[in-house]
C-alpha cells in the first residue's frame, strides 16, 4: 500500500514515474540468475579460512606444514604471504581506509585483533579436506587483554589495540583517550548561554549494540590467477571496480591485470563495499595455479565481515516553552572495530540536520575495540544518532506539552538553513515530509487497546553522487542495449533504463540493460550512498542524449533535409517541413545500417546536484507486559523522494529500510561474552524480523523535485532506516511509560525497564 | 574572493576566526592562500596531490572531487567537513588524529 504526495505539479514524462516489470525479474524468480556461489570452474578448489578464537592475541608462531601434507590440499597462505602495503589511504566510495589496515584485516600478521580475524587460508580439492586442514594448522597464541566497548576502550590505562600507534594531542595539549582514532567537533553559537536561557533542558545517555546488515547471501567469490599474471575475480559485491582497485592496491599488482566480473548480489546494505576475501583467494589461486572459490558460512559473515557500530551517546538539549530548540550538546562514541573508521562523523553531521539549530556543540570519537572492523550499514552512522536525537526531541516536546510533529515542524529546516557543520540545505522536503505524516489518516486514527503507543520521528541522509558510466547501442529492431557498471540492488537496472527510455521515447522494456565487467564499461563507483538510480540513471540520460542527437542526424539524411529540420516527439522522428516524412524509432533503427551504420552513445559523469533526503515515520506498537514482546501494529513511512523514477522500487526501499530499522530497534544485537566471543552468530539467535513479525508498511512518497537532477530524483535507499529506531522507541514509551535509552528493546530489556519503573 | 569556513578544530590556526576571504581560482590555490596566511592548513588538508581522503570539500553546497583543480568562484562558499566514514591518515604520525584537528 502506498500513496504519493506531489508537492509540485507533475511534468509530462511518459516513462519516469511508471512501474515497468524489472528486466531481471524472470531470471530472479526462476532461479536462473547467477550469484557468486553459482560459479563452478574446471579444477576449481575450495577455500576455508582459519580464524582467531581470541579477541586479542599475539601470534607467536604458525605452523602450516601438517596441513600442506594432507592429500588434496593445494595451497596454504598466512599473513606473511601478503605483501606489506604502503600506509596509504584508499577511497572506498563511502569513506576511505588505510591500505595497511585493509591488508592486515584480510589476514593478521602479528596480532589477531578480534575473534574471527583471519590468520591462515587453505585451498583444497574438496571443502571437507580444506576444513580438515584448518585443524592441522598449529597456531601458538599469546592471549592479550581485550577492550569490547567504547567506554572501557577509552578508560585511562585501557589496553591498546594498536600498541605501535603514536599519541598526538587531540586539541591544544589535551591527549586523546586511549584507542581513539579520530575526534571531530562541530561548534556553532554559544551553547552555554543558550542552555542558561532555556525553559527546559533534558540530558540523556543512549547505548546501541553492534548490529549486522543481515544480507541473505553470504560473501562469496572465485578467483583465477593465470600464468600470464592476469587475475579474474567473480564476485557479489557492491562495486566491482572497487574490488579491482582494492585488490590491486593490497596485492600491489597493476590494475590492468585484474578483471572483476560482477554477479547478482543477495543484499549488501553497505556491508559488501569493501571485503577482505579477494586478496586472500587471489593469492591461493596464484599458489595453486587453478581457480579457487570461497563462500563464507553465516557464522563467518557475522564474525569476519564488517557490521555497524555499537555506540555510547550523550545528548543534552534545551528548548523554550514556545517549542523553539535553543541548543544541543552532544558526545558520540562509536565502535570502529579493530581498525580506525567508524561512521561517527556522519552521526555528528546528520543527527540534527532536520532542524534549525543555532547553538550546537557536537563531538565524535572513533574508538578502536577488539571487535570486527565496522563497515557501512544503510545511512552509515546516522540511525544510531537519530535514535538518540529523536528520542530526546520527543521527550522535550512532551515536557512542554506540544504535539511531537508540531514541535518538529516548528524547528524544521528549509532551503538555505545551515546544518551544524556550517553547510546549507538546498531545496529540501523536510517540512513537506512531516506534514505528510501529520495529515495522514494514520496519525488521526485512534489506538485500539491497552499497552499500545504511537511514536513519530524524522531522519536525514545526505546521499551521494560519485561516478557512473553508461553505453547505449541501438539495435536494428529498435531495441537498445544499455551497458552500465552499477551492481543492481533493488531494481536499479530498470530505473537506469527508464532514464534512457524517457529520452528516446521508447518503452523501458525495449532497453536491455547489462551490468558489465571492469573491462567492458567505464569506471563506475559503488552501488551505495543512495546514488545509483540518481547518478547511473543520469549517465544513461546523457548517453541517450548523444544517441538522440545522432539519430536526428540520421533521420535528416533519410528525409533529405538538415538536422535542424527534424524533431523528435514520443519516439517518432518527423520532418518539420514535410509532415509525411516521419519514422518511428523502430523504423529508423532498421535503416541505420544504410545511413552510416550502428548508433552508439556513451557517457561518464560525476554529477553534482545531489538531493538530500528526509524520512518520517508513524509507528504503532503494542507491548505485552508479561513477556516484554513488542508487536509493531502499523507503520506509515513518508519520504521526500524528489521524483520517484519507479515508484514500486522506491516503496520497496522504504519498506526494506523500515523493516531493518524495526529489527535494530527490537531484537538485533551482537551478544559478546567477556572474552569477546560472539554468542549468537546465526540467524536463529541473531533475531532479524521476518514478514510474520511485521505489519504492511505503508509508504508515502513525497515528491519535492530535486532541481539538480534531470527528472528531479533524490537518492531513496538509505534514509528510510534513519528514523525507525526512534519512532519505535517513542511508541514504546507511550505504550509503557518507559523511555528506553538502549537498544535493542528486546523482551528481556523491556521487562527490565518495566520492573525498574514499578520500583 | 571565496569565503572559506574554518572547521571548529582548525580555528586554533586562525586565532578563532571562523570565516576567511581567500582568493583563488581552484581549491588548491585557495588552500595555498589559506596556508600562507595561517600556516598549517596545507599539511592538514592535502595528502600528496589531492585533498585528504578523510575530508570532504563542499563548494557552494556541492561535495566536489578531491582534485586540487576543482574550480572556486569569486563568490563561492567553501567548507571542509569529515568524509562520510573513514579510516586513518596516510602516515603513522597522523594516525591518531583527525586531520581536521
Interface residues (C-beta under 8 A of the other chain):
Chain A: X87 X88 X89 X90 X91 X94 X95 X96 X97 X98 X101 X102 X162 X164 X165 X166 X167 X168 X169 X170 X171 X172 X176 X180 X181 X182 X183 X184 X185 X186 X187 X339 X340 X341 X342 X343 X345 X346 X348 X349 X376 X380 X381 X421 X422 X423 X424 X426 X462 X464 X465 X529 X606 X608 X609 X610
Chain B: X5 X8 X9 X12 X47 X52 X53 X54 X58 X61 X62 X63 X64 X65 X66 X77 X79 X81 X82 X83 X84 X85 X86 X87 X88 X89 X90 X91 X92 X93 X94 X95 X96 X97 X98 X100 X101
